[in-house]
Amino acid sequence: MYRLIKPIFFQFDPEKVHYFVVKRLKWFHDHFPLGQTLLRSSFDVNIKGLEREVFGIKFRNPVGLAAGFDKNGEYIEALSDLGFGFIEVGTVTPLPQPGNDKPRMFRLEEDAALINRMGFNNKGVDTLAERLRLLKAKNTDIVVGGNIGKNKNTPNEEAVDDYIKCFDRLFDVVDYFVVNVSSPNTPGLRELQEKEPLMQLLNTLQQRNSKNNLSRPILLKIAPDLSDEQLDDIIEIVLQTGIAGVIATNTTIDRSSLVSQDSVKTEMGGLSGKPLTQRSTEVIRYLSEKSGKAFPIIGVGGIHTPKDAQDKLDAGASLIQLYTGFIYEGPGLIKRICRALVKKQH
């Protein structure tokens, strides 16, 4: 069915159609009689043998939704009904911010890709925290990650304070944290990936984490554009700070492999989708092999088929996440991946 309706969706502005679809999915989940049952019977993948325990958390399956799709945690339950093993919300910032000017998301259909320069548009950490508190009160088994960042107007010298605010506010309502210093759409943010500021940021959060009776896994989301030397630094930083793991990778600023028209591929922003498939897998393999599999990796970037997912797991990922592949291939991709993983196990 998705193959029939996708051409219609793709006639409209990508950001507008995104909100149109997720709002109707939520309405169907919340208000339509037997909505949850219908969604789960169609898409849910409670398949034995897919359960994973990673950084102390039990996942019903290894296929998650990447950050950026549900920035404000408004659609978690409905998206979970589609079969995701976990949902990552955000990136969230301490204060609400509108993000960059529209249009700020572009389809590159010839490349099965997206370019976005959303700019951490979100309603602020207080709104997200309250929404997650209400979700937690329902005692659902949905694993939720909190992806945290800094406000655009916060100078890098004060960025640690923004991450602390988000960390403290979300600590009781998320299962794990992701520190996002790799988005290309907030000016200067990627400078925080340099060794010294990154060590300071992660050590500060870890010290905060250790003060609690219950600590939360902290992961670092990195760019695919890092050199091998920078990846070596990432390995050293992860091991020295003792954080739980890495998410590889965020979007890329590289445009070298694109076949789409120049008018689209020259848009500023982060590129995601099939052009990222190989590079993100290479980064996963490099981190895994060079570290001796010393920490878990969540693989994300260009997963459009079950083979793409398996390649990332074979390269060293413990879990995977979808975003652009989910948009291009539809919700059935989650079940196809999970069935292929089970089949390979047998």
VOKOL-272613 format. One line per 5 residues: number of its first residue (from 1); their letters; for each residue x, y, z of C-alpha. Coordinates in steps of 0.001 Angstrom, whole numbers, plus 524288, in hexadecimal, padded with zeros to 5 digits. Layout:
REM VOKOL-272613
NUM	A	X Y Z  ...
REM end
This chain:
REM VOKOL-272613
1	MYRLI	80000 80000 80000  80B13 80966 8032E  8102F 807FF 7F54D  8031C 80CF6 7F06C  80224 818C4 7F956
6	KPIFF	81082 81CB4 7F9A8  80FEE 82382 7EC44  804BD 82BC8 7F184  80C32 82F54 7FDDD  8182E 832C6 7F5CB
11	QFDPE	81089 83D16 7EE51  81056 845A0 7FA79  81A5B 84CF3 8029E  821A1 842AD 80AB5  8203E 849A5 817BA
16	KVHYF	811B8 84C4C 815E4  80EA0 83E6D 811BB  8169C 83926 81D21  80DED 83FEF 82711  801B1 83C95 81F66
21	VVKRL	804E9 82E15 81FF5  8097A 82D0D 82E0E  7FDFB 834EE 83334  7F476 82BD7 82C61  7FBD9 81FFF 8312A
26	KWFHD	7FA9E 82524 83F10  7EC2E 8281F 83D2F  7E9E6 81A5A 83821  7F138 814C4 843CB  7EA2A 81D3E 84DC2
31	HFPLG	7DC3F 81E0F 848B3  7D8F9 813B3 83EB8  7D261 807B3 8449D  7DC2E 7FCA7 84554  7E659 805D0 83F48
36	QTLLR	7F190 8009A 8476A  7EDB0 7F294 844BC  7ECFB 7F4DD 83613  7FA18 7FBAF 835AB  800E9 7F174 83DD4
41	SSFDV	7FAFC 7E613 8365F  7FF70 7EC36 829A2  80D10 7F0A4 82D67  81141 7EC12 83AD9  81CAF 7E2CB 83B5A
46	NIKGL	81C81 7DB8F 84836  824D6 7D0CF 84260  82C03 7C7C9 84B9A  83A9F 7C80E 84A42  83B96 7D696 84750
51	EREVF	83CD6 7DB31 8554D  84992 7E1FD 85879  84F95 7E71C 864FC  858BF 7F264 86238  85EEF 7FBAA 86C3C
56	GIKFR	85619 7F5A1 87688  84948 7F80D 86F51  84082 7ED7D 869AC  83BCB 7F01A 85BCB  830CE 7E804 855F0
61	NPVGL	83798 7E8FD 848B5  843A8 7F024 843B2  83CC0 7F95C 83A2C  83AB6 8070B 83F99  83607 8142A 83AB1
66	AAGFD	840BD 81E5F 839CB  84001 82BC9 83FF6  83A0B 836C9 83819  82DA9 82FC3 8340D  82665 8328F 840BE
71	KNGEY	82DCF 83DF1 846B0  823BC 8410D 85129  81F89 83343 854DC  811C5 8355D 84FB7  81013 828AF 8481E
76	IEALS	8179F 81E81 84FE3  80C9C 814E2 8526F  80767 81524 8448C  8150B 81387 83ECE  817D4 80861 84828
81	DLGFG	80BD9 8015A 842D0  812BF 800BA 835AC  81C89 7F739 83B80  82819 7FF6B 83FB5  83010 7F97A 84AA8
86	FIEVG	8332D 806E4 85013  83077 81537 84D3A  83A4D 8203F 84E47  83464 82DC1 85037  83A91 83B1C 84E1E
91	TVTPL	843C5 84150 84B91  83E8D 849A7 856B5  8445B 8564F 85BEF  84256 85D4B 868F8  83A08 86810 862FF
96	PQPGN	83020 866D9 857F4  83529 86B3C 84AC7  82EF6 86BFE 83D3F  83A84 866AB 835B8  83F32 86BB7 828B5
101	DKPRM	836E4 8729A 81E88  82E25 86A6E 815B4  82F47 86393 80C85  8393A 85B86 813FD  83724 84D82 80F6B
106	FRLEE	83928 848B2 8018D  83743 83BAA 7FAAF  84164 8365E 7F14E  83954 82B75 7EB5D  8439A 82747 7E16E
111	DAALI	84CC4 824C9 7ECE2  8425C 81FBB 7F674  8471F 82A3E 7FFA3  84342 8362D 8077F  84A12 842E1 80A89
116	NRMGF	84596 849B5 816D6  849A7 85603 81DDE  83F18 855DA 82838  847DA 85BF7 83292  8431D 85529 83EFE
121	NNKGV	83535 85A55 83DD5  82E6D 855D0 84A46  82542 85A1C 85523  82FA6 859BF 85FBE  833AB 84FD8 869E9
126	DTLAE	828EF 85328 873BC  81E3D 84FC5 86A07  824F8 84310 8663B  82778 83F49 8746A  8192F 8411B 8780C
131	RLRLL	8149A 8392F 86C62  81DF4 82E1F 86FC2  819AE 82E99 87DFA  80BA7 82C11 879BE  81034 820F5 870FA
136	KAKNT	81803 81AE5 87C05  80C12 81B6D 884DB  80550 81203 87B69  80FAD 807AF 87E74  8121B 804A0 8702F
141	DIVVG	81DA8 7FC2E 86C62  82234 805C3 861E9  830C8 8089B 86294  832DB 81736 860A2  83FC4 81E1D 85E3C
146	GNIGK	841C1 82C9B 8604E  84A2F 83396 85651  84F33 84059 85C1F  85590 84C60 8563E  85835 85AC0 85861
151	NKNTP	85045 8669B 85483  854E9 86DB8 84852  857E0 87A3E 84FB5  85FB3 87397 85A6D  86E53 875B9 8580B
156	NEEAV	876AB 8698A 857E7  87D97 86DF6 86452  87089 86C9C 86B67  86B96 860A8 86418  86E1E 85781 86F8C
161	DDYIK	863C7 85EB5 87768  8598B 85C22 86CE5  85C9C 84D9A 86CAF  85BFB 84D03 87B8C  84EA2 8538E 87BA2
166	CFDRL	84939 849BB 87204  84FC8 83E60 878FF  84A62 8420E 8864C  83CB9 844D9 88138  83B79 83806 879C0
171	FDVVD	842D8 82F15 88305  836C8 828F3 88939  82F07 8273B 87CA7  8385F 82171 87284  83F7D 8146F 871E3
176	YFVVN	84C03 81980 86BC0  8521D 82647 86734  85868 82A3C 85A70  8619F 835DE 85A09  86028 83C4A 84CBE
181	VSSPN	86C13 84445 848E0  86BEF 83FEF 83AAF  86082 846D7 83427  86546 84FB5 82924  85978 858AA 82AB9
186	TPGLR	85D13 8600E 8372C  8685C 8697B 834B5  874DC 8652A 83B7C  86EE6 858F9 84197  8782D 84F73 83AFF
191	ELQEK	88396 85690 84144  87F5D 84FD1 84DDE  883C1 842E2 847B3  891D3 8473A 8498E  898C1 83F7E 85416
196	EPLMQ	89A27 84983 85EFD  88C4D 84F43 85F28  88657 841D0 85D2F  88DE6 83C05 86895  88970 84733 87138
201	LLNTL	87B38 845B3 86D25  87A96 836FC 86ED6  88238 836DA 87B9D  8790D 84127 8811E  86D10 8392B 87D77
206	QQRNS	87327 82CBB 882CA  87606 83371 88FC2  867DF 837CF 89000  863C0 829FC 88CB0  86BA0 823CC 897B4
211	KNNLS	86516 82C62 8A1F3  8583A 82578 89FAC  854B2 81897 8A5F0  850C7 8140C 8985B  8597B 81805 88D15
216	RPILL	8552E 81903 87EEC  85D08 8144C 87330  862E2 81FD8 86BD9  8660E 81E53 85D69  86D25 8276E 85428
221	KIAPD	867C2 829E6 84685  8728D 82C8A 83CC5  87377 831B2 82EE3  8771B 828E1 82371  880AB 8332F 81EAE
226	LSDEQ	88B10 83097 82914  8989A 82C28 824E8  89EC6 81F9C 829F1  8A6FC 827C5 83346  89AB7 82E3C 83890
231	LDDII	89423 82102 839E9  8A001 81C73 841A7  89DBE 82817 84A9B  88F6B 82431 84BF9  89366 8168C 8504B
236	EIVLQ	89CC9 81C2E 85A4C  8927E 825BA 85F42  88821 81B2A 860CA  89177 81276 8684B  896CF 81D52 870E8
241	TGIAG	889A4 8233A 87466  88306 8161D 8762C  876E0 819C5 86E78  86E5C 80E8D 869D8  870AC 80F1E 85B3C
246	VIATN	86FAD 81614 84E31  86543 818BD 843FB  86B3E 81855 8366A  867B7 82059 82F1B  860D8 82D5F 82DC3
251	TTIDR	85E7F 833CE 8207D  869AF 83764 81763  86DDD 843FA 810C4  8743D 83C3B 805A6  86D5C 83D74 7F874
256	SSLVS	87741 8364F 7EFEB  86EF1 82A78 7EC47  8620C 83129 7E916  85B5F 83034 7DBD6  8500D 83968 7DEEA
261	QDSVK	84F00 846BE 7D88D  85862 85131 7DD3C  84D09 859D3 7E145  849A5 85004 7EBE5  85687 849B7 7EF9B
266	TEMGG	85CEA 856D6 7F230  85313 85A20 7FCD8  859AC 85C43 809E7  8575F 85224 8147A  859DB 84423 8183B
271	LSGKP	85857 83954 80E29  85219 82C68 81218  84D83 8203A 80B09  853E0 816DD 8017B  85FE6 81F4A 7FE9A
276	LTQRS	86391 81D65 80CEC  861E6 80E91 80D22  86FF7 80AC4 80A68  876BF 81576 81226  86EF9 81357 81E96
281	TEVIR	871C9 804C4 81DD9  88045 807AD 81C01  8803C 8104C 8281F  87978 805A0 82FFF  88361 7FB79 82B93
286	YLSEK	88EEE 80465 82E70  88A34 807A0 83C2D  886FB 7F97C 83F2F  893AD 7F3A6 83A2A  89CE9 7FE25 83F1B
291	SGKAF	896DC 7FDEA 84CAE  8964C 7EF22 84D52  88772 7EFFD 84EB3  88983 7F73B 85B6C  87C4E 7FE22 85B45
296	PIIGV	86EF6 7FCD1 854D2  86BEF 80414 8483F  85E9D 807DF 84303  85F74 807F4 8342C  857B4 811D9 82C63
301	GGIHT	858FA 81747 81EBD  8536E 8129B 811D5  84C1D 80684 81678  84229 803ED 80BAB  84246 7F505 80B21
306	PKDAQ	8440E 7E966 8144C  8519B 7E79A 80E54  8555F 7F581 81208  85149 7F287 81FFF  858A2 7E59D 82052
311	DKLDA	864E0 7EBF7 81AC1  8650C 7F5AC 82606  86317 7EAF7 83015  86DC7 7E2E2 8299D  876B4 7EED3 829FC
316	GASLI	87542 7EF83 838BC  86883 7F676 83BEC  86074 7F117 84727  85427 7F87D 8432F  84FD6 80041 83747
321	QLYTG	8472E 80C07 834C3  83EF3 8106C 8293A  83AF8 81DC8 82461  83C21 82096 815CF  83A91 81244 81227
326	FIYEG	82E0F 81219 81A20  828EA 81D8B 81209  82CC8 817CD 804E0  82967 8098A 8077D  81DF5 80AEC 810E7
331	PGLIK	81AC9 804A9 81E08  81B4F 7F6F6 81857  82A28 7F837 81830  82AC6 7F5D4 826E1  82416 7E89A 825DB
336	RICRA	82C00 7E4CB 819C9  838A1 7E77F 82107  83456 7E019 82D18  82FCD 7D442 82566  83CA6 7D3F7 81DE6
341	LVKKQ	84465 7D48B 82A9E  83CC7 7C921 8305A  83E40 7C15D 823D4  84CF6 7C333 823F2  84DAE 7BEC8 83219
346	H	84789 7B1F7 82E22
REM end
